[in-house]
Amino acid sequence: MEAERLRNYMERDKPDDNWDFIVAGTRDSTEVLHTRTAEDRFEFFQTNKRHSKNVLFLDEPSAVDFARPYLGYIKAHDDSVRYDRENGDFELLPAPDGSLCAECGFCDEAFRDLFPFNQAFLRRIYTGLDESQQSPREYIMEIFEVLEEWYEGHAKAPSSASSLRRLRNTVSAADEVYEEAEEFADLAKWYGSVEDNQITVDRRFAEAFHLLEDGAPAVVDVTDDGIIIPSAGVSPSEPEIQSEQTEEDEESSSTDQTTTPEKSRVEKLIEKHNGLVDSWLENPEEYAKTNRFIRQGLRDAIEHLTDGFKLYEGTKLEYRLSSQKDPFVYVESDDSPEIDQILLDRRDFRRSDLRKILKYGIRRVEEPRSADVDSLLTECGTQLMYYALQWRQMLIEEYLNGEKVFYKGSADYDFTDFVLATYVHLVMLDSPWRNIDATAINERFSEDNAFSVDPHLEEQITEILSQEEYDHIKTAMDSADHIEAMVGKLLGVSGGSLDVPKIRTRLNRNPPYEVLNMLGRQYIAEIDSRVRFGQDAYVRSIADTMYDVRQALEEVADHGYDRELIEKINSEFSTLDMDRVSELVSNLRTYDNVNPDLQQELAKFIDYSQADVDMAVEAADTADNLRMGNTRDQIQAALISLKLAATPVVKRFRSVPIDGASSNGENRGGLGERFKEVSDHYVS
C-alpha cells in the first residue's frame, strides 16, 4: 500500500515536483514502482544486480559493512558508535568520554560496533542464507531475530539462537563438544576461526555470555585470550558455503596435495555435512544430500534393531519394507505417513547423536564395509530402539491384531489366538491320538521331530478328501516350523518350554476350532502381502490355508468316524492278554488239523506287544469319549478312528479268520472270545 502511494506521488505531473528518488530494494520488492511512466522519468538501480557500479551490491565481502549501521544505531544514542562520514569509508571513531562504550571497555575496535556479533558471525549469517534469500531485508531480519531471541533470554548466547539453525554453516566442533558442551559448539560454529583442526573464539565473547561462570568444560581449552575448541575437521582453506552438487563434484575430483595425509572422499563428506546438521534440523528438504545420509543412517539402524524388519524378535516373521521407502517420515513433513511408516521427530535426538547417524549414513552409502552399526547403537541406541519398537508395534497392531484382519467383525481374537489354534490343529494331524490340552501342546513343542501328517492317518484321510482338500492340509504342514516358532515367541517361557497355564487359559477362553471358524476370507485379504515368514510363506496365505483346512476337517468329522470299529476295539482288545495269546498260539502249532490261515494270521498277530494293544484300546476309548463333544472333539474322534483303521495291530487283528470270518477280515465274532472258544477244543 505504501509503495503504491509512493508510485502515485512520483508520477504526479507537476512542474514544481523537482524530486530525485533513491529507492533501495530488490526487484521483487520494488516491482510496483516499475511503471512505464516512472521508468521514463527516473533512473532505477537494482541492489541485487551483481557488479553494479552505481549501487553497492550486498554480497559476502560487503555483508559486515552493510550490517554496521544497523547494529551501530542502538549504540549511537550517546555517541558510543560514530563513523567518519567525511571520507566515505565510514571509519569507526573512538568512543567519547562518558559514553557507555568508553566506560565499558570490553570490546576492541574490531567488533565494538558489531557487538554482540563479530565479523565471522555476520559473514556466516549472510552466506548461510539461501541464494534466493540473500537480500538486504532477509539478511537484516535474520540478524534481528537472533538479537531478539538473545535479548528476550530464549538463547544464552546469540550463537545458540534457534533461528540460526536453518542457515547453512559448515563450521563444526568435534562430536565430544556437542555431547558435553553444546553452547561452546555453537560458539565455535558462529564466532570462531578455524585452523589446524581447532576453532578459536575470543574469550571475551564467552565471558560476555556468562559461559565460563561454572568453569570451562573439559572438552575445551581456555587461555588468557581465547577459547580453543576441537574442530570436526573443516579446513579453513575450503569455502564455507557451497551448493550440494558443487561440493560433491569437488570432493570427487579433488587433487589438493596440501593436506597430509590426503583425506578420503568419505572423510571429506563427513567434514562437510557435520556442520550442516543444525541447518538440516530446521529444513531437511533444503539439504538434500545431508538428508539422504541421515535418512540412510536412521533406516539402517531401525532395520538392524529389528533384525531386518522382523515383527517379532527371534522369528522369521517380517514386514518386507520396500527398498525405496523408509520406515518413517519426519514430523512436520509435507508427506503424510503411510500405514508402514511412523512419525519420527528429529528433535528427539541430540545434535551429537544426529552427527553420529550422519557419519554412519555416509559410510553406509559410500563405503558399506566401514560402517560400524554396533558402534552407532552403543552411542545412541536408546532413541533409535524406541523408534524401532514403535515401528514394530504399529505393524503388529495394524496387520496382525487389527479389527479388520483375520476374523469376521464380531470376533474378539488376536494373532496369538490364530497361531495357537493353528498349532493345535497341526499337532492333531501330526499326532491324532494325543489328548490335545495345554500339557500335550507343551510336550509336542519340546520335541525335535518335524511335523507331518501321521502316516497311518494319511492312508485313510485321502479316501475321504479330494486331492485339493488334502493339499491344503499338506500346505499347512509345510508352515508348521513358522507356526511353532511363533508359539514359542508368543507363549514360551524358555527355549524349549511353553507357559502351560497361559495356554490353558487361552484354550478355555478361545477354543481353537472356534478361532478358525471365525476366519473370514475378506478379512484375511486385508493382511498385507509384505507380512510374511519368507518368500513363499505369507501370513495371508497361511491364514487362507487354515480356512480351507478347517473346512476339510469338518468333512473328515462328517464321514471319517467308524463307530463299529471303535466299539469292536473297546470290547475285544480290552480282553486280550498278549502273553496268554502267545502261549495259546504256540500250543495250537502242535495240532495238525487247525486252520492254516488261522495259524498264519495268529502267528503274525502275536508279533505285536501288549503295549500296542493297550495303546489302541486307549485311543479307541478317547475317540468314544470325544465323539459327542464339540466340533473340534468330533474332528479328533474321526482322526483317531481313521488312524486306528490303518494301525498295523488293528489291521492284523481284523484279518484273523475266526469262525467263518471272510477273507477280507470282516470278522463275525470277536477275536478274544472266539480264540478262547477254539482253545477249549485244542488246548489241554
C-alpha positions in Angstrom: 0.0 0.0 0.0 2.8 2.4 0.9 4.7 1.5 -2.3 1.6 2.3 -4.3 1.2 5.7 -2.7 4.9 6.4 -3.4 4.5 5.5 -7.0 1.5 7.7 -7.4 3.4 10.6 -5.9 6.4 10.0 -8.1 4.1 10.1 -11.2 2.4 13.4 -10.4 2.9 15.6 -13.5 3.6 19.0 -11.7 6.3 21.4 -12.8 7.2 22.2 -9.2 7.8 18.5 -8.3 11.5 18.6 -8.8 12.5 15.5 -6.8 15.1 12.7 -7.2 14.1 9.4 -5.6 16.6 6.8 -4.3 14.8 3.5 -3.6 16.9 0.6 -2.3 15.4 -2.8 -2.7 15.3 -6.0 -4.7 13.4 -6.1 -8.0 10.5 -8.1 -6.5 10.0 -5.8 -3.6 10.0 -2.6 -5.8 8.1 -4.1 -8.7 5.1 -1.9 -8.1 7.2 1.2 -8.8 8.3 -0.1 -12.2 5.7 1.6 -14.4 6.4 2.9 -17.9 5.9 6.5 -16.7 8.2 6.1 -13.7 11.0 4.4 -15.7 10.7 7.3 -18.3 11.2 9.9 -15.6 13.6 8.2 -13.2 16.7 6.0 -13.2 16.5 2.7 -11.5 19.5 0.9 -10.0 19.0 -2.6 -8.6 20.8 -3.6 -5.5 20.6 -7.3 -6.5 22.4 -6.7 -9.8 25.9 -8.1 -9.5 28.9 -5.8 -10.3 26.7 -2.7 -10.3 28.9 0.5 -10.2 26.0 2.7 -9.1 24.6 0.9 -6.0 26.6 -1.2 -3.5 25.7 -4.9 -4.1 25.1 -6.9 -0.9 27.5 -9.8 -1.0 29.8 -11.7 1.3 32.6 -9.1 1.2 30.2 -6.3 1.9 27.9 -8.1 4.4 29.7 -6.9 7.5 29.8 -3.2 6.4 26.2 -3.5 5.4 25.2 -4.5 8.9 27.3 -1.9 10.7 24.8 0.9 10.6 22.0 -1.3 11.8 24.0 -2.7 14.7 25.6 0.7 15.5 22.3 2.5 15.6 21.3 1.3 19.0 24.7 2.4 20.4 24.6 5.8 18.8 22.4 7.5 21.4 25.4 8.6 23.5 27.8 8.6 20.6 29.3 5.3 21.7 29.3 4.4 18.0 30.1 7.1 15.4 31.5 6.9 11.9 33.7 9.3 10.0 31.3 10.1 7.1 33.6 12.7 5.6 35.8 10.5 3.5 33.1 8.0 2.6 34.6 4.9 4.2 32.6 5.1 7.4 35.6 4.5 9.7 34.6 3.9 13.3 35.5 6.8 15.5 36.7 6.4 19.1 34.0 6.3 21.8 33.9 9.8 23.5 34.5 10.1 27.2 31.4 9.4 29.3 29.8 7.2 26.7 28.8 3.6 27.5 31.4 2.1 25.2 34.2 4.2 26.7 33.3 3.2 30.2 32.8 -0.4 29.5 36.0 -1.0 27.5 35.0 -4.7 27.0 35.1 -4.7 23.1 38.1 -3.8 20.9 37.7 -1.7 17.8 37.3 -4.8 15.6 33.9 -5.6 16.9 32.7 -2.8 19.1 30.1 -1.6 16.7 29.2 -5.1 15.8 28.7 -6.5 19.3 27.1 -9.0 20.2 28.4 -10.3 16.8 31.9 -10.4 15.2 32.8 -10.3 11.5 32.9 -14.0 11.2 29.4 -14.3 12.7 27.9 -11.8 10.3 29.5 -13.3 7.2 28.2 -16.7 8.2 24.7 -15.4 8.6 24.8 -13.9 5.1 26.4 -16.9 3.4 24.1 -19.2 5.3 21.1 -17.8 3.6 19.8 -19.5 0.5 21.0 -17.5 -2.5 17.4 -16.5 -3.3 17.2 -15.0 0.2 20.4 -13.1 0.2 18.6 -9.7 0.1 19.0 -6.8 2.4 15.7 -7.4 4.1 16.2 -11.1 4.7 19.8 -10.5 5.9 18.8 -7.8 8.4 15.7 -9.7 9.6 17.9 -12.7 10.4 20.2 -10.5 12.4 17.1 -9.1 14.2 15.7 -12.5 15.0 19.0 -13.6 16.6 19.1 -10.4 18.6 15.5 -10.7 19.7 15.9 -14.3 20.8 19.0 -13.4 22.8 17.6 -10.2 24.3 14.5 -12.0 25.5 16.5 -14.7 27.2 15.5 -17.6 25.0 19.1 -18.2 24.0 22.0 -17.9 26.4 24.2 -16.6 23.6 23.4 -15.3 20.1 25.2 -18.3 18.7 22.6 -20.6 20.3 19.6 -18.8 18.7 17.3 -21.4 17.2 16.7 -19.1 14.1 20.3 -19.8 13.1 19.8 -23.5 12.6 18.1 -23.0 9.3 21.2 -21.3 7.9 23.9 -23.2 6.1 27.2 -23.2 8.1 29.8 -26.0 7.6 32.0 -24.9 10.5 31.6 -27.7 13.1 33.1 -28.6 16.5 34.1 -32.1 17.3 31.4 -34.6 18.4 32.6 -34.6 22.0 31.9 -30.9 22.3 28.3 -31.4 21.1 27.9 -34.2 23.6 29.3 -32.3 26.7 29.1 -28.6 25.9 26.6 -27.7 23.1 26.8 -24.0 23.8 30.5 -24.0 23.2 29.9 -25.9 19.9 27.5 -23.2 18.9 30.0 -20.5 19.9 32.7 -22.1 17.8 30.3 -22.5 14.8 29.5 -18.8 14.6 32.2 -16.8 16.3 35.3 -19.0 15.8 38.2 -19.0 13.4 39.2 -22.5 12.1 42.9 -23.5 11.9 44.7 -26.8 12.4 41.7 -28.9 13.4 40.7 -26.4 16.1 38.4 -23.5 16.4 39.5 -20.4 18.4 37.0 -17.9 19.8 37.8 -14.6 21.5 37.5 -15.3 25.2 35.6 -12.1 25.8 32.5 -13.5 24.0 32.4 -16.5 26.3 32.6 -14.1 29.3 30.1 -11.7 27.9 27.5 -14.5 27.6 28.4 -16.0 31.1 29.5 -19.3 29.6 32.5 -19.6 31.9 30.7 -18.9 35.2 30.7 -22.5 36.1 34.1 -23.2 34.7 35.1 -24.4 31.3 34.1 -27.9 30.2 36.8 -30.5 29.9 36.5 -30.7 26.1 37.7 -27.1 25.6 40.9 -25.2 26.5 40.7 -21.7 27.9 43.6 -19.4 27.5 44.0 -15.7 28.5 42.8 -14.6 25.2 40.7 -17.4 23.7 38.7 -20.5 23.9 40.2 -23.4 22.0 37.6 -25.8 20.8 38.3 -29.1 18.9 37.1 -29.0 15.3 35.3 -31.7 13.4 38.0 -31.2 10.7 36.7 -28.5 8.3 39.7 -27.0 6.5 39.8 -23.2 6.6 41.1 -23.1 3.1 37.8 -24.6 1.8 34.8 -22.4 1.1 32.3 -22.5 3.9 29.3 -22.3 1.6 28.8 -24.4 -1.5 25.9 -26.0 -3.2 25.4 -29.7 -2.5 26.1 -30.5 -6.2 29.3 -28.4 -6.3 30.7 -30.0 -3.1 30.0 -33.5 -4.5 31.8 -32.6 -7.7 34.7 -31.0 -6.0 35.1 -33.8 -3.4 35.1 -36.5 -6.2 37.7 -34.6 -8.3 39.9 -33.0 -5.7 43.6 -33.3 -6.3 44.7 -31.0 -3.5 48.1 -32.3 -2.2 48.5 -29.7 0.6 46.7 -31.9 3.2 48.8 -34.6 4.8 47.7 -37.2 4.7 45.2 -36.8 1.8 41.7 -37.2 3.2 39.4 -39.8 1.7 36.2 -38.9 0.0 34.3 -40.3 3.0 36.2 -38.1 5.4 35.6 -35.0 3.3 31.9 -35.8 3.2 31.7 -36.3 6.9 33.5 -33.0 7.5 31.3 -31.1 5.1 28.0 -32.4 6.3 28.8 -32.4 10.1 28.4 -28.6 10.1 25.1 -28.8 8.3 23.2 -30.9 10.9 21.8 -27.7 12.6 20.6 -26.4 9.3 19.2 -29.8 8.3 17.2 -29.9 11.6 15.3 -26.8 10.5 14.6 -27.9 6.9 15.7 -31.4 5.8 14.4 -31.0 2.3 16.6 -28.0 1.7 19.7 -30.1 2.4 19.0 -33.0 0.1 22.4 -34.7 0.3 22.7 -34.3 4.1 19.1 -35.5 4.4 19.9 -38.6 2.3 22.8 -39.6 4.5 20.9 -39.1 7.8 17.8 -41.0 6.5 20.1 -43.8 5.3 21.6 -44.0 8.8 18.2 -43.9 10.5 16.7 -46.6 8.2 19.7 -48.9 8.6 19.7 -48.5 12.3 16.0 -49.4 12.6 16.5 -52.3 10.2 19.3 -53.6 12.3 17.5 -53.2 15.6 14.5 -55.1 14.1 16.8 -57.8 12.6 15.8 -57.0 9.1 12.3 -55.5 9.9 11.2 -58.6 11.8 8.0 -58.1 13.6 8.9 -60.4 16.5 12.5 -60.8 17.7 13.9 -64.2 17.1 11.4 -65.2 14.5 11.3 -65.1 10.7 8.1 -63.1 10.6 9.0 -59.9 8.7 7.5 -56.9 7.1 9.1 -56.7 3.6 9.6 -53.0 3.5 10.2 -51.6 0.0 13.8 -50.7 -0.6 12.6 -47.4 -1.9 10.8 -46.5 1.3 12.0 -45.5 4.8 10.1 -46.9 7.8 9.4 -43.3 8.9 8.5 -39.8 7.8 9.6 -36.7 9.7 7.2 -34.8 11.9 6.1 -31.6 10.1 6.9 -33.2 6.8 4.6 -32.4 3.9 4.3 -36.2 3.3 1.7 -38.0 5.4 2.9 -41.3 6.9 1.6 -44.4 5.2 0.5 -47.5 7.2 4.0 -48.9 7.4 5.7 -45.6 8.4 6.0 -44.0 11.9 6.4 -40.3 12.6 9.9 -39.5 13.6 10.7 -36.3 15.4 14.2 -35.2 14.5 14.4 -33.1 17.7 14.1 -36.2 19.8 17.8 -36.7 19.0 20.7 -34.8 20.5 22.7 -33.0 17.8 25.7 -35.1 18.7 23.6 -38.2 18.0 22.5 -36.9 14.7 26.1 -36.3 13.7 26.9 -40.0 14.5 23.9 -41.1 12.5 25.1 -38.9 9.7 28.6 -40.3 9.8 27.2 -43.8 9.8 24.9 -43.0 6.9 27.7 -41.5 4.8 29.8 -44.6 5.4 26.9 -46.9 4.6 26.3 -45.2 1.3 30.0 -44.7 0.3 31.9 -47.5 2.0 29.5 -50.0 3.4 32.2 -52.2 4.9 33.5 -49.3 7.0 30.0 -48.6 8.6 30.0 -49.9 12.2 26.4 -50.2 13.2 27.3 -51.7 16.6 29.3 -48.6 17.5 26.5 -46.4 16.4 24.0 -48.3 18.6 26.3 -48.2 21.6 26.5 -44.5 21.4 22.9 -43.5 20.5 20.8 -46.7 20.5 18.3 -45.7 23.1 16.3 -43.3 21.0 16.7 -45.5 17.9 15.4 -48.5 19.8 12.4 -46.5 20.8 11.6 -45.8 17.2 12.3 -49.4 16.1 9.9 -50.8 18.7 7.3 -48.2 17.8 7.5 -49.3 14.2 7.2 -52.9 15.1 4.3 -52.4 17.3 2.5 -50.3 14.8 2.7 -53.0 12.1 1.7 -55.7 14.6 -1.4 -53.8 15.6 -2.3 -52.9 12.0 -1.8 -56.2 10.2 -1.9 -58.9 12.9 -4.1 -57.6 15.7 -6.2 -55.1 13.9 -10.0 -55.2 13.8 -10.1 -55.6 10.0 -7.7 -58.5 9.6 -8.1 -62.3 10.0 -11.5 -62.5 11.7 -15.1 -61.6 11.0 -16.3 -58.4 12.6 -17.9 -60.0 15.7 -14.7 -61.9 16.7 -12.7 -60.9 19.6 -9.5 -62.8 18.8 -5.9 -61.7 18.1 -2.9 -63.0 16.3 -1.8 -65.2 19.2 -5.2 -66.9 19.1 -4.7 -67.7 15.4 -1.2 -69.0 16.0 -2.3 -71.2 18.9 -5.4 -72.5 17.1 -3.3 -73.4 14.0 -0.7 -75.1 16.1 -3.4 -77.2 17.9 -4.8 -78.5 14.6 -1.3 -79.2 13.2 -0.5 -81.2 16.4 -3.8 -83.1 16.0 -2.9 -84.0 12.4 0.6 -84.9 13.4 -0.4 -87.0 16.4 -4.1 -87.6 16.4 -4.0 -89.9 19.4 -2.8 -87.1 21.7 -5.3 -85.6 24.1 -4.7 -82.1 22.8 -4.6 -80.0 26.0 -2.1 -77.4 27.3 0.3 -80.1 28.6 0.2 -82.1 25.3 0.9 -78.9 23.4 3.9 -78.2 25.6 5.2 -81.8 25.1 4.9 -81.6 21.4 6.7 -78.2 21.4 9.6 -79.7 23.3 10.1 -82.5 20.8 12.5 -82.1 17.9 10.6 -84.2 15.4 9.4 -82.4 12.2 5.7 -82.0 11.6 3.9 -84.2 9.1 0.5 -85.8 8.7 0.5 -89.1 10.6 1.4 -91.8 8.0 -1.5 -94.1 9.1 -3.9 -91.2 9.1 -2.8 -90.1 5.6 -3.6 -93.5 4.3 -7.2 -93.2 5.4 -7.9 -89.5 5.1 -7.2 -89.4 1.4 -10.1 -91.8 0.8 -12.4 -89.1 2.3 -11.0 -85.9 1.0 -10.3 -84.8 -2.6 -6.8 -84.2 -3.7 -7.3 -80.4 -3.5 -8.7 -80.7 0.1 -5.8 -82.8 1.2 -3.3 -80.5 -0.5 -4.5 -77.7 1.9 -3.5 -79.9 4.9 -0.1 -80.7 3.4 0.5 -77.0 2.7 -0.4 -76.2 6.3 2.1 -78.7 7.5 4.8 -77.0 5.4 4.3 -73.9 7.5 4.5 -75.8 10.8 8.0 -74.6 11.6 7.0 -71.0 11.3 3.9 -71.5 13.4 5.8 -73.4 16.1 8.4 -70.6 16.3 5.6 -68.1 16.8 4.1 -70.2 19.5 7.4 -70.2 21.3 7.7 -66.4 20.9 4.2 -65.5 21.9 3.6 -68.2 24.6 7.0 -69.5 25.6 8.8 -69.2 28.9 12.1 -70.6 27.6 13.7 -72.0 24.5 12.1 -75.4 24.9 9.1 -74.9 27.1 5.8 -73.1 26.9 3.7 -71.3 29.5 1.2 -74.1 30.2 -1.1 -72.1 32.5 -1.3 -69.3 29.9 -2.1 -71.7 27.1 -4.7 -73.5 29.2 -6.4 -70.1 29.9 -6.4 -69.2 26.2 -7.7 -72.6 25.1 -10.6 -72.3 27.6 -11.4 -68.7 26.6 -10.9 -69.1 22.9 -11.3 -72.7 21.7 -9.1 -73.4 18.7 -11.8 -74.6 16.3 -14.0 -71.5 17.1 -11.0 -69.3 16.4 -10.5 -70.8 12.9 -14.3 -70.8 12.4 -14.3 -67.1 12.7 -11.7 -66.5 9.9 -13.2 -64.6 7.1 -11.8 -64.5 3.5 -12.3 -60.8 3.1 -10.6 -60.1 6.4 -7.7 -62.4 5.6 -7.3 -60.4 2.3 -6.6 -57.3 4.4 -3.3 -58.8 5.7 -0.6 -57.1 3.7 1.4 -59.5 1.4 4.5 -57.9 2.8 3.9 -59.6 6.2 5.5 -63.0 5.8 7.9 -65.6 7.0 9.8 -65.7 3.8 9.4 -65.6 0.0 6.8 -68.3 -0.1 5.3 -68.2 3.4 2.9 -65.2 3.6 0.8 -64.8 6.7 -2.2 -64.1 4.4 -1.6 -67.4 2.6 -1.2 -69.4 5.8 -4.5 -67.9 7.1 -6.2 -68.8 3.8 -4.9 -72.3 4.1 -6.1 -72.8 7.6 -9.5 -71.5 6.5 -9.5 -74.4 4.0 -8.1 -76.9 6.4 -10.9 -76.2 8.9 -13.4 -77.0 6.1 -11.6 -80.1 5.1 -11.5 -81.3 8.7 -15.3 -80.8 9.0 -15.6 -83.1 6.1 -13.5 -85.6 7.9 -15.7 -85.3 11.0 -18.8 -85.9 8.9 -17.5 -89.1 7.2 -14.4 -90.4 9.0 -15.7 -91.8 12.3 -16.1 -95.6 12.3 -18.3 -96.3 15.3 -18.3 -100.1 14.8 -14.5 -100.2 14.7 -14.3 -98.2 17.9 -16.8 -100.4 19.7 -15.1 -103.5 18.5 -11.7 -102.4 19.8 -13.1 -101.3 23.1 -14.9 -104.6 23.6 -12.4 -107.1 22.2 -9.0 -105.6 22.6 -9.6 -104.9 26.2 -10.0 -108.6 26.8 -6.6 -109.6 25.2 -3.6 -110.7 27.3 -0.9 -110.9 24.7 1.3 -113.2 26.8 -1.6 -115.7 27.2 -2.4 -115.4 23.4 1.2 -116.1 22.5 1.1 -119.2 24.8 -2.1 -120.5 23.2 -0.8 -119.9 19.7 2.3 -121.8 20.5 0.1 -124.8 21.7 -2.0 -124.6 18.5 1.0 -125.3 16.4 1.2 -128.8 17.9 -2.1 -129.8 16.2 -2.3 -130.8 12.6 -5.9 -130.1 11.8 -6.0 -126.4 12.8 -7.0 -124.0 10.0 -3.6 -122.9 8.5 -4.9 -119.4 7.7 -5.8 -119.0 11.3 -2.5 -120.2 12.5 -0.6 -118.0 10.0 -2.6 -114.8 10.9 -2.3 -115.6 14.7 1.4 -116.1 14.3 1.7 -112.6 12.8 -0.7 -111.1 15.3 1.4 -112.2 18.3 4.3 -110.2 17.0 2.7 -107.2 18.5 3.1 -106.3 22.1 0.7 -105.7 24.9 1.6 -102.0 24.7 0.4 -101.9 21.1 -2.9 -103.4 22.1 -3.3 -101.2 25.1 -2.5 -98.1 23.0 -5.2 -99.0 20.5 -7.7 -99.5 23.3 -6.7 -96.2 24.9 -7.1 -94.4 21.6 -10.5 -96.0 20.9 -11.6 -95.0 24.4 -10.5 -91.4 23.7 -12.4 -91.4 20.4 -15.5 -92.8 22.1 -15.4 -90.0 24.7 -14.8 -87.2 22.1 -17.4 -88.2 19.5 -20.3 -86.5 21.4 -18.3 -83.3 22.1 -17.9 -80.1 20.2 -16.8 -79.9 16.6 -13.1 -79.9 17.4 -13.7 -83.0 19.6 -15.6 -84.7 16.8 -12.8 -83.9 14.3 -10.3 -85.5 16.6 -12.5 -88.5 17.2 -12.8 -89.1 13.4 -9.0 -88.7 13.0 -8.4 -91.3 15.8 -10.8 -93.6 14.1 -9.1 -93.2 10.8 -5.7 -93.8 12.2 -6.9 -96.9 14.2 -8.2 -98.4 11.0 -4.7 -98.2 9.4 -2.7 -99.1 12.5 -0.9 -102.4 12.0 -2.0 -104.1 15.2 -5.6 -103.3 14.4 -5.3 -104.3 10.7 -3.8 -107.6 11.7 -6.4 -108.1 14.3 -9.1 -107.6 11.7 -7.5 -110.0 9.3 -7.6 -113.1 11.7 -10.2 -115.5 10.2 -12.2 -116.8 13.2 -15.4 -118.8 13.0 -16.2 -118.2 9.3 -14.7 -114.9 9.0 -14.4 -113.8 5.4 -11.0 -113.5 3.7 -11.2 -109.7 3.7 -11.0 -109.7 7.5 -14.6 -108.8 8.3 -15.0 -110.9 11.5 -18.4 -112.1 12.6 -17.2 -112.6 16.1 -14.7 -111.1 18.5 -11.2 -112.4 18.4 -10.8 -112.6 22.1 -13.9 -114.6 22.8 -13.6 -116.8 19.7 -10.0 -117.6 20.4 -10.9 -118.8 23.9 -13.6 -120.9 22.4 -11.1 -122.5 19.9 -8.6 -123.1 22.7 -11.2 -125.1 24.6 -11.0 -127.7 21.9 -7.4 -127.7 21.0 -5.5 -126.9 24.2 -5.3 -129.2 27.2 
